[in-house]
Amino acid sequence: GYIVSSERVGIRIVDVQNPRQPEFVETVFDSVKCGRIGIFGNKLVTMTRYYTAIAVFNIMDQRNLQLVATKWSHGIIDQVVYEDDLVYVYWIPRGLSVVDVRDKHSPIELSYIRLNDQDYRPKPIEKCGSFIYASYRTYEEPRYYGLSMIDVSDPSNIQIAAQDTFYQIWDLEIRGSIAYFVCGSDGLQIVDLQNPIEPQIIGSLQGEGRYLFVDVEDDLAYTVQLVNNSYSVRAIDISDPTDPREVGSCPTWRIFDLVANGNLVVASYSTYIIGIDFSDLQNPHVTMHSEGIPPSRILHKLSDSYVIAGNEELGFRVLKLGDEIGQDIQFTECGFYDTPGITDGIATNEYYTFIADRSNLGIYDISEALGWQSVRQGE
């Protein structure tokens, strides 16, 4: 005889025992934006927006719900970076933590920092030396975009070293002390990070439309460009970072992400994954495809032979690239791993994959997918 709904202002209880005259009964978790709810016997469980808390209520008396337990978290696990047995985790709406993963079965959070009262949405975060670089957008009007430099030299005590206004960042790659930002309609921005807290723009390339994704291989940066609802993958010569020049282009369909592997660019499309051969910059063309593999939202290069594809829904796949570029050879799926949530961030070491799936930091042994005996048997 009662309806329970989660809303932007909390949990609302409505008495519908008389359907012609429904009666509003109570609001709990008032002013808290709530997400999904579940009812298990006499218990109601809800998760707040951004997964910042799980709350459990006793609902034996529907007119007087009692809060019996809460479990707080930092939010949604959105991005991960791995280096030297440490995983740097970005949380939506506004936080960064460092996790010690030397013991893969018992990761330990070493530190956490709240990144001010700002709406951080990095895509993605990257590490260079002792600093994590993350983009942000201010929460209050007038909104503006910026870049945070976070000092992680002491993993147990990370600190914001500097912040500065910047373009809206869609994607970021760092090679050495040079960072490559794609910034939508502001194009490709090339930034010198030799002074880590005072980055300097040393080159830029702006064309039509918007620049959406980027990956770097040797002296080429590959970007996805959207012009008048038409997508293409562009090759940009960055041998002189102060004077980037477009040297090749291949029209495609809608692209969600890309990774570069030598002269091959692997890109995720809405229904399959494609490989684009850029060995002839005057004539780049689609040469590999993987029909039948579910749509992928994110790609990660594991090695010259393997990529990891995060599904549009749950789980991720390990894919082996074809042996010869230039032939229409499908990717080979070597392993599928289920995840509790949607894969938003991927990081790897030799045979472990670290997955940010919104609700968890997952650590997966993928050695069997790579043709090795599982490392678990040796631990």
N, C-alpha and C positions, 0 to 999 in steps of 0.2 A: 503493500500500500504506500510505498515511498519511492521517490525518484532522487537519486544522488547524482549531481553533475559537478564536474570540475570546470572552473571559469577563471578569468583573469583576476577576480577578486576573492578567490578562495573556493571552498567546497560548499555548495548549496544543497539544502535538504528541502524537498517539497512533498507534502502529504497529498496523495492522490487517491485516498480511500473513497472520496466522493469525486469521481472524475469531472463532474459538472462544476465543482467548486474547489479546485486545487488550492491548498493552503501552504504558503511559504512558512517554513518552520524555523530554520536556523542557518547561519553562515559560520563555518569554522575555517581556521587559517585565514582570517579576514585580511584583505589587501595583499595576499600572497598569490602570485600567478602559479596555478597548479596545472599539471599535465594529466596523464592517464591515472585512472583509479581502478582498483580491484577490490572485490569483496570476498573474503574467505571466512565462512562461518559468521562469527560475531565481530570480525575485524575488517576494517576498511583501510586499505593501503593506498597512499597517493605519493606521487613524485612531483616536486616543485619544478618550475621552469629552470632549464639549464642543469637539471639533475643535482641541484645544490643541496637538496635534502629529501629524505624519504620519511614520511610520517605515518604512524599507525594509530588508528582510532578504535575504541570500543564502541560498537553501535547497537548494543543490546537495547538501549533506550534511544530510539531514533530522534527524540526531541531534545536530547541532551548528550551529544557525542563527547567522549572523554579521550583526550590525547594521552596515549600510554607510552609511546616511544618515538624518538626521532634519531635519524642517522644523517649527519651532515657530511658533505663532500665539497671539493673545490669547484665542481661544475661538470661540464661535458669535456671529456678527453678528446681533443681535436687534432693535435699534431704531435709528432715525436721526432727526435733526433738522437742518434746513437753515436757514442764515441768512448772508447776505452772503458768499457764496463759501466758506463753511465748513460742513462736515458733522460733526455730533457723533454718534459711533457708540458704542452701548452693546454690550458683549460679555458673554455668559454664559461663565463663571460670575461674574466680578467685575472689570470694567474699563470705562473710558471713554477714548476717544481723540478727537482733533480732526484732521480731514483737510481740507487745502486742495484745493479742486476748481476753482480758477480755470482750470486746464488740464484739461478734462473727460477728455482721453485719458491723462493722467498725474497722477492724484491723489497728493498727498504727505501722509503722516502727520506732523503737527507735534509731537504729544505724546501720551503715554499715561499713565494713572494706574491703579494697582491699588486697588480700593476696599475695602481691608482684608480680613480673613479672614471675610467674610460672604457669604451666598448671596443676591445681588441678583437680583431678578426684576421689573424695572420694567414696568409696563403702563400707559402708556408712560413715556418720559422727556419732559420739557418744558423749554423755555428761557424765562426771564424776565429781561430786562436782561442782566447779566453772570453769571448763575447758571443752572446746570442743576439741575433737581429730579428726583430718582430715588428710588423706594421700595426697601426692602430687607427681608430676613428673615434673622435670625441663623442661622448654620449649626449651631451646637452647641445642645444642650438646656440650659436651657429656651429655646425659640425665642420671639422677639418681633419685632414689626414696627417699622419706622422710616422716616424720610425724611432723605435726604442733600442738602445744599446744596453744590454744587461750583462754585467760582469759576473761570470761564473767561475772565476779562478779559484775561489774557495767554494766547493760544492755544498758545504754545510752552511754557507752564509752568502747567498747570491744577492746582488744589489743592482738597482737601476743606476747605470753610470751616466747616461745622458738620454735626452729625448729632443727631437727636432721635427719641425713640420716637413712634410715630403708629399710626393704625389700619392694618389691612391694606388696601392700595390696589388697587382693581381697574382704575381708569381715572382720567385726570387731564386737565383742560383749564385753560388760563390765559388770561384776558382782562384786559389792562392789568396792574394789580397785584393782581388777585383770582384765586385758584385755586379750582377746583371739583373736589373729590375724591369719587368714589363708592367706598364702603368696605364692600361686601357688606352684612351685617346691621347695620352701623353707619351705613348710610344715606348721605346727601349731606352732606359737610362743606365749608363755604365758608371760605376762609382768606385773610387779608390778608397780602400779601407786601411791604408798604412797607419793612419792615425785613427784608431778604432772608435773613438768617441767624437770625432769630427770628420765624418765621411765627406768626400768631395766628388761631385759629378765631373767626370773628365770627358765624357762623350755621350752622344744621344742620337737616336734615329727616330724620326716621326714620319709616318705615312698616313694613308687614308684609314679610316675606321679605327678599330680598337685592337691592341695587342693583349693577348689573354694568357698565354703560357710560354715558358721558356725552358730550354735545356742547352747545355754547352758541351761541345766535344771538340777538342783541339782548338783550331782557330775559327770555328764556326759556332754561332749561336742559332738555334732553331726556335722559331716562335710560331704561334698560331695567331693569325690575323683575321678579324671579322670585318668585312666591308659590305654594306648593303645586304645583310643576311647571307652572304656567301663567305665560306671559310676557306682558308688556304694555310699551308705550312711553308714558312719562308726560311731560307738560309741566309745568314748575315755574316759577312767576313769581319771578324773582330781581331785580326792579327795586329792591327793598330787600334787599340781601344779608344783612342781619341777621335777616330774617324771611321765608325762602323759603316759598312756598305752592303746593301742587299745584292746577293749574287745568284739566287735561285728561288723558284716558287712552284709549288704543286697544289692545284685546287683539290679540295677534299669536301667531305660532308661535315656535319657538326662534330667538333672535336672536344672531348672532355679533359684530356691530358696527353702528354707526350714525353718520351724519353729518347735520347740519342745514343746510338751504339755504333761507333765508327761512321760509315756512310749510310747506315740504316737508321731511320727514325720510326719508332714504334708509337702509334697513336691509338687512343681508344675512341671508338665511334659509338653511336647509340645502340647498334645491334651487333657489332663485332669489333675486333682489333685488326688494324692494318699495319703493314710495313711499307715505308716509302724509301725507295732507293735514290740517294742523292750523290752517287758516285760520279754521275755526269750532271754537273750543276746547271747545264743548259737544258737538260731533259729529265728532271726528277719525275718519278712515276711510282704508282702503287704496285708493289711486287709480291706482297705476302698478305694473307688474310686468315682469319680464324672464325669462320662461321660456326654457329652452334654454341659458342661460349657466351654466357649471359653478359649483358651490358656491364661495362666497367667504368667506375667513376674516377679511379686513381691508378697510376702506374708507378712502378719503382724498378729501377735497373738493379738487378742482383749481381750480374756478371756479364761478360761478353756473350754468354750463351743463354742466360735466363732473365726473365722479367717476372715481377709479381703484379697481378691485376686484382685490385679490390673491387668486388661486385657492386652493382647498383643497389642490390638488396643486402643479404648477409653473406659473410664468408669472403675468402680470397683464394686465388689460384696461382700456382707456379707454372709458368709456360716456358717451354724450350723453343728457341728460335730455330728457323730452318738453317741447314748447313751451308747453303749457297744462296747468296743474294743474286737476284736476276731471274730466279725461277719462281713460279707461283706455288709456293710450298706453304701449307698451313702450319700455324704454330701447333706444337704438341703440348697438350695438358699433362703435366707430370704429377700434379697433386692438388687436391681441394681441401681447404680447412674451414670448418664452420666457425662463426664468431657470434657472440651474443648480440652485437649491434652492428651498425653499418660502418665499414672501414673508411675512416677519414684521413688517417695518417699511417705511413709505413716507414720503418727503419730496419736495417739488417746489419748483422755481422756475418761471419762466414756461413753459418748454418742455423742461426736463429733469426726469427723475424719478430719484430716488436710492432704491435698493431694498436692504434688508437681507434676504438670502435664506439666512441661517444660515452659508453658507460663503464668501460674497462681499459686498462693497459694489459693487453694479452701478449704472452710470450710463447712462441710456437717453434718447436723443433721441426725444421723442414728438410733435414738431411736425407730422409728416405725419398723425398720427391726429387732430390738431386742425384739419386742413384747411390747414396752412401748408406751404410748401416747406421741406424738411429744412434745419435750420440748419447741418448739416455742410458743405453746399455753399458756405457763406459763410465757413468757417473756414480 
